[in-house]
Amino acid sequence: MKAMIFAAGLGTRFKPWTDKHPKALAIVNGKSLLQRNIEYLQQYGITDVVVNVHHFADQIITAVKKNKGWGSNIVISDETKEVLETGGGLLHAKKLLAGDEPFVTLNVDILTDLNINNLLAYHQQHKPLISFGVSNRNTSRYFLFDEQDRLCGWRNVTNGEEKISIHKPHLQQKAYSCVVIFQPEIFSLIRQRGKFSLTTTYLDLAAEHLILGYPDNASDKFVDVGKPESVLVAEKLFV
């Protein structure tokens, strides 16, 4: 099974570190976010990893070479000309992720203990196009699901904005855990081009294709290391 770690972002919320470094190399208890996510994948036997780069790309490439991929086979997806966000970044890495098996994606600034084996078993059992972890944690933006955990829409509870793909009563709000399993045919179905978010792709495909939220109620560790102050939170959970 292959994986992709999204590490190309500008990290604007993580200043001043990101004025001189990529967020992927921010340190939590002596290890970079990138190393931690590579080692997280290794726990599940996943060692073929694509990493996309843009902001201070040379620093990430140097770190990967210096540390020999931290024991994994790391392939760089070069976005130095333009940062493409998660959806565009995934599409740009199409050739690097090619194959007949599902693959997994992670965000470099998310640390979690979600069990990928359990997520994969759920994916194999229900056979959706996409499965991703969801939880009941509090956030400002939620995906909306029916009683069978099928993705139906998205909601921003701060400003009330909603995007509905499937109109059903009693939709449930769930928070996105950013660990995602895709079927390889996703690349032939993505209609967006250029710079775009995976959220846009999910909502575009949800009405015609089965996209499921895996209820990750067993996981008790999740930190969005999006701001410098969240490093302290992460260090309490990830030693």
C-alpha positions as CSV (number, residue, x, y, z in Angstrom):
1,M,0.0,0.0,0.0
2,K,1.3,3.4,-0.9
3,A,0.8,6.7,1.0
4,M,1.0,10.4,0.3
5,I,1.8,13.0,2.9
6,F,0.7,16.6,2.0
7,A,3.6,18.8,3.1
8,A,3.6,21.6,0.5
9,G,1.5,24.2,2.4
10,L,2.8,27.7,3.2
11,G,2.0,27.3,6.9
12,T,0.8,30.9,7.3
13,R,-0.7,30.1,10.7
14,F,2.6,28.7,11.9
15,K,4.7,31.9,11.7
16,P,7.3,32.9,12.6
17,W,8.7,29.3,12.1
18,T,7.5,29.2,8.5
19,D,9.2,32.5,7.6
20,K,12.4,30.4,7.3
21,H,11.3,26.8,7.4
22,P,8.6,24.5,6.1
23,K,6.0,23.5,8.6
24,A,6.7,19.8,7.9
25,L,10.0,20.2,9.7
26,A,8.5,21.8,12.9
27,I,9.7,19.8,15.9
28,V,7.5,18.0,18.4
29,N,9.5,16.3,21.2
30,G,12.7,16.1,19.1
31,K,11.1,14.8,15.9
32,S,9.7,16.7,12.9
33,L,6.1,16.5,11.9
34,L,7.2,14.8,8.7
35,Q,9.3,12.1,10.5
36,R,6.4,11.5,12.9
37,N,4.0,10.9,10.1
38,I,6.4,8.6,8.2
39,E,6.9,6.6,11.4
40,Y,3.1,6.5,11.9
41,L,2.7,4.9,8.5
42,Q,5.5,2.4,9.3
43,Q,3.4,1.1,12.2
44,Y,1.1,-0.3,9.5
45,G,3.8,-1.6,7.2
46,I,3.4,1.4,4.8
47,T,6.9,2.4,3.6
48,D,6.3,3.7,0.1
49,V,5.5,7.3,0.6
50,V,5.0,10.3,-1.7
51,V,5.7,13.7,-0.1
52,N,4.7,16.9,-2.0
53,V,6.8,20.0,-1.5
54,H,6.6,23.7,-2.3
55,H,7.4,26.0,0.6
56,F,11.2,25.7,1.4
57,A,11.1,22.5,-0.6
58,D,14.9,22.2,-0.6
59,Q,14.9,21.9,3.2
60,I,12.5,18.9,3.1
61,I,14.4,17.2,0.3
62,T,17.6,17.7,2.3
63,A,16.1,16.3,5.5
64,V,14.7,13.2,3.7
65,K,18.1,12.5,2.1
66,K,20.1,13.1,5.3
67,N,17.9,10.8,7.3
68,K,17.5,8.2,4.5
69,G,13.8,8.6,4.5
70,W,13.7,7.6,8.2
71,G,13.7,4.0,6.9
72,S,11.0,4.5,4.3
73,N,11.1,4.9,0.5
74,I,10.3,8.6,0.0
75,V,9.4,10.0,-3.4
76,I,9.1,13.7,-3.8
77,S,6.2,15.3,-5.7
78,D,7.5,18.7,-6.8
79,E,5.1,21.6,-6.6
80,T,7.7,24.3,-6.4
81,K,6.1,26.2,-9.3
82,E,2.8,26.5,-7.6
83,V,1.3,25.2,-4.4
84,L,-1.8,23.1,-5.5
85,E,-3.6,22.5,-2.1
86,T,-4.6,18.9,-1.2
87,G,-6.8,18.1,-4.2
88,G,-4.5,19.6,-6.8
89,G,-1.5,18.0,-5.0
90,L,-3.1,14.6,-5.1
91,L,-3.9,14.9,-8.8
92,H,-0.3,16.2,-9.5
93,A,1.0,13.0,-7.9
94,K,-1.1,10.7,-10.0
95,K,1.8,8.9,-11.7
96,L,3.6,8.4,-8.4
97,L,0.6,6.8,-6.8
98,A,-0.4,4.7,-9.8
99,G,-1.4,1.1,-9.1
100,D,-4.3,-1.3,-8.6
101,E,-4.6,-1.0,-4.8
102,P,-6.1,1.6,-2.5
103,F,-3.7,4.2,-1.1
104,V,-3.8,6.4,2.0
105,T,-3.2,10.2,2.4
106,L,-2.2,12.2,5.4
107,N,-1.7,15.9,6.2
108,V,1.7,16.5,7.6
109,D,0.5,18.9,10.3
110,I,-2.0,16.4,11.8
111,L,-0.8,14.0,14.4
112,T,-3.2,11.2,15.3
113,D,-3.3,7.6,16.5
114,L,-6.1,6.5,14.2
115,N,-5.7,2.8,13.4
116,I,-5.1,2.6,9.7
117,N,-5.7,-1.2,9.7
118,N,-9.2,-0.7,11.1
119,L,-9.9,2.1,8.5
120,L,-8.7,-0.2,5.7
121,A,-10.8,-3.1,6.9
122,Y,-13.8,-0.8,7.0
123,H,-13.0,0.4,3.5
124,Q,-12.6,-3.2,2.2
125,Q,-15.9,-4.3,3.8
126,H,-18.1,-1.4,2.5
127,K,-16.2,-0.9,-0.8
128,P,-16.7,2.9,-1.2
129,L,-14.7,5.1,-3.5
130,I,-13.2,7.0,-0.5
131,S,-13.2,6.3,3.2
132,F,-11.9,8.8,5.8
133,G,-11.7,8.9,9.6
134,V,-14.2,11.1,11.4
135,S,-14.8,11.8,15.0
136,N,-17.1,13.8,17.4
137,R,-14.5,16.4,18.3
138,N,-15.4,20.1,18.2
139,T,-14.3,22.1,15.2
140,S,-15.6,25.0,13.1
141,R,-16.2,23.0,9.9
142,Y,-17.9,19.6,9.7
143,F,-18.7,17.0,7.1
144,L,-22.4,15.9,7.1
145,F,-23.4,12.3,7.0
146,D,-26.6,10.2,6.9
147,E,-27.3,7.3,9.3
148,Q,-25.2,4.9,7.2
149,D,-22.2,7.2,7.4
150,R,-22.4,8.3,3.8
151,L,-21.1,11.8,3.0
152,C,-23.9,14.1,2.2
153,G,-22.5,17.6,2.7
154,W,-20.4,20.1,4.6
155,R,-21.1,22.9,7.1
156,N,-19.2,25.8,8.5
157,V,-20.8,26.4,11.9
158,T,-19.0,29.8,12.3
159,N,-20.7,31.5,9.4
160,G,-23.5,29.1,8.7
161,E,-22.3,28.2,5.2
162,E,-23.5,24.8,3.9
163,K,-22.8,22.7,0.8
164,I,-25.2,19.8,0.3
165,S,-24.5,17.0,-2.1
166,I,-27.3,14.7,-1.0
167,H,-30.4,16.1,0.6
168,K,-31.5,14.0,3.5
169,P,-33.1,14.8,6.9
170,H,-31.3,14.6,10.2
171,L,-27.7,14.8,8.8
172,Q,-25.0,14.3,11.5
173,Q,-22.0,16.5,11.9
174,K,-18.6,14.8,12.1
175,A,-15.1,16.2,12.3
176,Y,-12.6,15.2,9.6
177,S,-9.6,13.3,10.8
178,C,-7.5,13.8,7.7
179,V,-6.5,10.1,7.2
180,V,-8.1,9.0,4.0
181,I,-8.2,5.8,1.8
182,F,-8.8,6.2,-1.9
183,Q,-9.6,3.7,-4.6
184,P,-7.1,4.2,-7.5
185,E,-10.0,5.1,-9.9
186,I,-10.3,8.4,-8.1
187,F,-7.9,9.9,-10.6
188,S,-10.2,9.3,-13.5
189,L,-13.1,10.9,-11.6
190,I,-11.6,14.2,-10.3
191,R,-13.1,17.0,-12.4
192,Q,-11.2,19.8,-10.8
193,R,-7.9,21.1,-12.2
194,G,-5.1,23.3,-10.9
195,K,-5.3,24.5,-7.3
196,F,-8.2,23.0,-5.3
197,S,-9.0,21.3,-2.0
198,L,-10.0,17.7,-1.5
199,T,-13.1,18.9,0.2
200,T,-14.3,20.3,-3.2
201,T,-13.7,16.9,-4.8
202,Y,-15.5,15.0,-2.0
203,L,-18.6,17.2,-2.3
204,D,-18.5,17.0,-6.1
205,L,-18.4,13.2,-6.2
206,A,-20.5,12.4,-3.1
207,A,-23.9,12.3,-4.9
208,E,-22.7,9.8,-7.6
209,H,-20.1,7.8,-5.7
210,L,-20.1,6.3,-2.2
211,I,-17.9,8.2,0.2
212,L,-17.9,7.1,3.8
213,G,-16.9,8.5,7.1
214,Y,-15.3,5.9,9.3
215,P,-16.4,6.6,12.9
216,D,-13.0,6.7,14.7
217,N,-14.3,6.6,18.3
218,A,-11.4,4.5,19.6
219,S,-8.8,7.1,18.8
220,D,-8.0,9.5,21.6
221,K,-5.1,11.4,20.1
222,F,-5.6,14.1,17.4
223,V,-3.8,17.4,17.2
224,D,-3.9,19.9,14.4
225,V,-0.4,21.4,14.7
226,G,-1.5,24.4,12.7
227,K,-0.3,27.1,15.1
228,P,2.9,27.4,17.2
229,E,0.9,27.0,20.5
230,S,-0.5,23.7,19.3
231,V,3.0,22.2,19.6
232,L,2.7,22.2,23.4
233,V,-0.6,20.3,23.1
234,A,1.1,17.8,20.7
235,E,4.0,17.3,23.0
236,K,1.7,16.2,25.8
237,L,0.2,13.5,23.6
238,F,3.0,12.4,21.3
239,V,6.3,11.6,23.2
